[in-house]
Amino acid sequence: MLPNLGQLEESVLLLVMIVDEAYGVSVAQAYEEKTGNTISIPAIHTVLKRLEKKGMLRSQMGEATAERGGRRKRLFEATPYGYQVISQLRENRLKLWSLIPKFN
């Protein structure tokens, strides 16, 4: 059975899989680029933490950089479970879309 994921959670999980170096700001920027909608950094952080708590993401602290004033970034990556969930979601959606008569 699939875990309950909202649309924003699903989008953020997909973006973490797409973005080379996934952290709060890069995911928010990718979200704006790919969807045309804006989202706050705190909202992205909330979703990232929620997905990590659900076991779909894991994170680690990156190296400190001069451009960030010596601060480190928390980098996120999808777990095997996260890939499994997104794959099942895709399958289920494709099945439903195929049932719509006007789209066949």
Backbone as numpy.savetxt, mean C-alpha at the origin, in Angstrom:
# Nx Ny Nz CAx CAy CAz Cx Cy Cz
-10.27 -17.29 3.82 -11.11 -16.10 3.82 -10.23 -14.86 3.82
-10.61 -13.90 3.01 -9.84 -12.66 2.91 -10.09 -11.75 4.11
-9.04 -11.07 4.55 -9.24 -10.08 5.61 -10.02 -8.90 5.05
-10.66 -8.17 5.91 -11.42 -7.00 5.49 -10.45 -5.85 5.20
-10.37 -5.43 3.94 -9.52 -4.31 3.55 -10.37 -3.22 2.92
-10.17 -1.99 3.36 -10.84 -0.88 2.72 -10.14 -0.51 1.43
-10.78 0.34 0.64 -10.21 0.75 -0.64 -8.86 1.46 -0.45
-8.77 2.31 0.55 -7.51 3.02 0.80 -6.42 2.05 1.21
-6.74 1.08 2.06 -5.76 0.08 2.47 -5.27 -0.72 1.26
-6.20 -1.12 0.42 -5.82 -1.87 -0.78 -4.92 -1.03 -1.68
-5.27 0.24 -1.87 -4.46 1.12 -2.71 -3.06 1.31 -2.14
-2.96 1.51 -0.84 -1.66 1.72 -0.20 -0.83 0.44 -0.29
-1.44 -0.71 -0.07 -0.72 -1.98 -0.19 -0.16 -2.14 -1.61
-0.97 -1.85 -2.61 -0.51 -1.93 -4.00 0.64 -0.95 -4.25
0.51 0.26 -3.73 1.55 1.27 -3.95 2.87 0.88 -3.30
2.82 0.26 -2.13 4.05 -0.20 -1.48 4.72 -1.24 -2.38
3.92 -2.05 -3.06 4.47 -3.06 -3.97 5.08 -2.43 -5.23
4.60 -1.25 -5.59 5.03 -0.57 -6.82 6.24 0.33 -6.59
6.23 1.09 -5.50 7.24 2.12 -5.23 8.57 1.47 -4.86
9.66 1.99 -5.42 10.99 1.44 -5.13 11.36 1.53 -3.65
11.26 2.70 -3.09 11.59 2.92 -1.68 10.32 3.43 -1.01
9.56 2.53 -0.43 8.24 2.88 0.11 8.35 3.37 1.55
8.06 4.64 1.73 7.95 5.24 3.06 6.81 6.25 2.96
6.42 6.85 4.05 5.23 7.69 4.08 5.12 8.69 2.94
6.14 9.50 2.74 6.09 10.55 1.72 6.05 9.96 0.32
6.86 8.95 0.04 6.89 8.38 -1.31 5.57 7.71 -1.66
4.94 7.09 -0.68 3.64 6.44 -0.92 2.57 7.51 -1.14
2.60 8.59 -0.37 1.63 9.69 -0.56 1.80 10.32 -1.94
3.04 10.53 -2.37 3.29 11.09 -3.69 2.79 10.15 -4.79
3.07 8.87 -4.64 2.61 7.89 -5.62 1.08 7.84 -5.65
0.46 7.95 -4.50 -1.00 7.95 -4.42 -1.57 9.11 -5.24
-0.99 10.29 -5.06 -1.45 11.46 -5.81 -1.22 11.29 -7.31
-0.04 10.79 -7.69 0.29 10.59 -9.10 -0.64 9.58 -9.76
-0.89 8.48 -9.08 -1.65 7.37 -9.68 -3.16 7.56 -9.62
-3.65 8.26 -8.60 -5.10 8.40 -8.44 -5.62 9.79 -8.75
-4.74 10.79 -8.69 -5.18 12.16 -8.89 -5.80 12.76 -7.64
-5.79 12.03 -6.54 -6.34 12.51 -5.27 -5.20 12.80 -4.30
-5.43 13.76 -3.42 -4.42 14.07 -2.42 -4.74 13.30 -1.14
-3.68 13.09 -0.36 -3.83 12.41 0.93 -2.76 12.95 1.86
-3.09 13.09 3.11 -2.12 13.62 4.07 -1.11 12.54 4.47
0.05 12.99 4.86 1.09 12.07 5.32 0.63 11.31 6.57
0.00 11.99 7.55 -0.49 11.23 8.71 -1.49 10.14 8.32
-2.34 10.39 7.34 -3.30 9.37 6.90 -2.56 8.17 6.30
-1.53 8.43 5.51 -0.73 7.35 4.92 -0.05 6.54 6.03
0.54 7.25 7.00 1.21 6.55 8.11 0.23 5.66 8.87
-0.98 6.14 9.08 -1.99 5.35 9.78 -2.28 4.06 9.02
-2.45 4.17 7.71 -2.75 2.99 6.89 -1.55 2.04 6.85
-0.35 2.58 6.70 0.85 1.74 6.69 0.97 0.94 7.98
0.75 1.61 9.11 0.83 0.92 10.40 -0.26 -0.13 10.54
-1.46 0.18 10.05 -2.57 -0.77 10.12 -2.26 -2.01 9.28
-1.71 -1.81 8.08 -1.36 -2.95 7.22 -0.22 -3.77 7.83
0.69 -3.10 8.51 1.77 -3.82 9.18 1.21 -4.65 10.33
0.28 -4.08 11.06 -0.33 -4.81 12.17 -1.11 -6.03 11.68
-1.68 -5.94 10.48 -2.43 -7.05 9.89 -1.50 -8.09 9.25
-0.19 -7.79 9.23 0.78 -8.75 8.70 1.01 -8.66 7.21
0.49 -7.65 6.56 0.64 -7.51 5.11 1.87 -6.71 4.71
2.39 -5.94 5.64 3.61 -5.15 5.44 4.57 -5.42 6.59
5.84 -5.19 6.32 6.84 -5.16 7.39 7.66 -3.90 7.14
8.30 -3.42 8.19 9.07 -2.19 8.06 10.41 -2.32 8.76
11.30 -1.47 8.35 12.60 -1.35 9.03 13.07 0.09 8.86
13.93 0.50 9.74 14.45 1.86 9.66 15.58 1.90 8.63
15.51 2.89 7.73 16.56 3.09 6.75 17.70 3.88 7.35
18.69 4.14 6.54 19.85 4.91 6.99 19.51 6.40 7.10
20.22 7.09 7.95 20.06 8.54 8.08 20.62 9.21 6.84
19.94 10.27 6.39 20.40 11.00 5.20 20.53 12.47 5.53
21.47 13.11 4.85 21.69 14.55 5.04 20.47 15.34 4.61
19.79 14.91 3.55 18.62 15.65 3.05 17.48 15.67 4.06
17.47 14.73 4.97 16.44 14.68 6.02 16.99 15.18 7.36
18.10 15.89 7.33 18.68 16.41 8.56 19.17 15.32 9.49
19.62 14.21 8.91 20.14 13.10 9.70 19.08 12.15 10.22
17.81 12.44 9.89 16.73 11.55 10.35 16.62 10.33 9.45
16.15 9.26 10.02 16.00 8.01 9.27 14.55 7.84 8.82
14.34 7.12 7.72 13.00 6.83 7.21 12.60 5.42 7.63
11.31 5.23 7.87 10.79 3.88 8.09 10.36 3.37 6.72
11.05 2.34 6.24 10.79 1.77 4.92 9.88 0.56 5.04
8.92 0.47 4.13 7.93 -0.60 4.16 8.08 -1.50 2.94
7.78 -2.78 3.15 7.71 -3.73 2.04 6.59 -4.71 2.33
6.02 -5.23 1.24 4.93 -6.20 1.39 5.49 -7.54 1.82
4.75 -8.22 2.65 5.11 -9.56 3.10 4.53 -10.58 2.11
4.96 -11.82 2.18 4.33 -12.85 1.34 2.81 -12.90 1.56
2.39 -12.72 2.80 0.95 -12.69 3.11 0.28 -11.52 2.39
0.93 -10.37 2.36 0.38 -9.21 1.66 0.20 -9.49 0.18
1.18 -10.15 -0.43 1.07 -10.53 -1.84 -0.06 -11.54 -2.05
-0.21 -12.46 -1.11 -1.27 -13.45 -1.20 -2.64 -12.77 -1.14
-2.80 -11.84 -0.22 -4.07 -11.14 -0.06 -4.40 -10.34 -1.32
-3.42 -9.60 -1.84 -3.69 -8.75 -3.00 -4.00 -9.61 -4.22
-3.38 -10.77 -4.31 -3.65 -11.69 -5.41 -5.07 -12.23 -5.33
-5.50 -12.60 -4.14 -6.87 -13.09 -3.94 -7.90 -12.00 -4.22
-7.59 -10.78 -3.79 -8.50 -9.66 -4.06 -8.66 -9.46 -5.56
-7.57 -9.52 -6.27 -7.59 -9.34 -7.73 -8.44 -10.43 -8.38
-8.21 -11.66 -7.98 -8.98 -12.79 -8.52 -10.47 -12.61 -8.29
-10.83 -12.26 -7.06 -12.24 -12.07 -6.72 -12.87 -10.94 -7.53
-12.13 -9.85 -7.69 -12.66 -8.71 -8.45 -12.84 -9.08 -9.93
-11.87 -9.78 -10.49 -11.97 -10.18 -11.89 -13.17 -11.11 -12.11
-13.41 -12.02 -11.16 -14.58 -12.90 -11.25 -15.87 -12.08 -11.27
-15.95 -11.12 -10.36 -17.16 -10.30 -10.29 -17.34 -9.47 -11.56
-16.26 -8.87 -12.04 -16.33 -8.06 -13.27 -16.78 -8.93 -14.44
-16.33 -10.16 -14.49 -16.70 -11.03 -15.61 -18.18 -11.41 -15.60
-18.84 -11.23 -14.48 -20.26 -11.56 -14.38 -21.18 -10.43 -14.86
-20.64 -9.26 -15.09 -21.45 -8.13 -15.55 -21.72 -8.33 -17.05
-22.98 -8.52 -17.43 -23.31 -8.83 -18.83 -22.79 -7.80 -19.84
-22.87 -6.53 -19.56 -22.48 -5.51 -20.52 -20.97 -5.43 -20.74
-20.18 -6.06 -19.87 -18.73 -6.03 -20.01 -18.18 -7.29 -20.65
-19.02 -8.25 -20.96 -18.55 -9.51 -21.58 -18.56 -9.42 -23.08
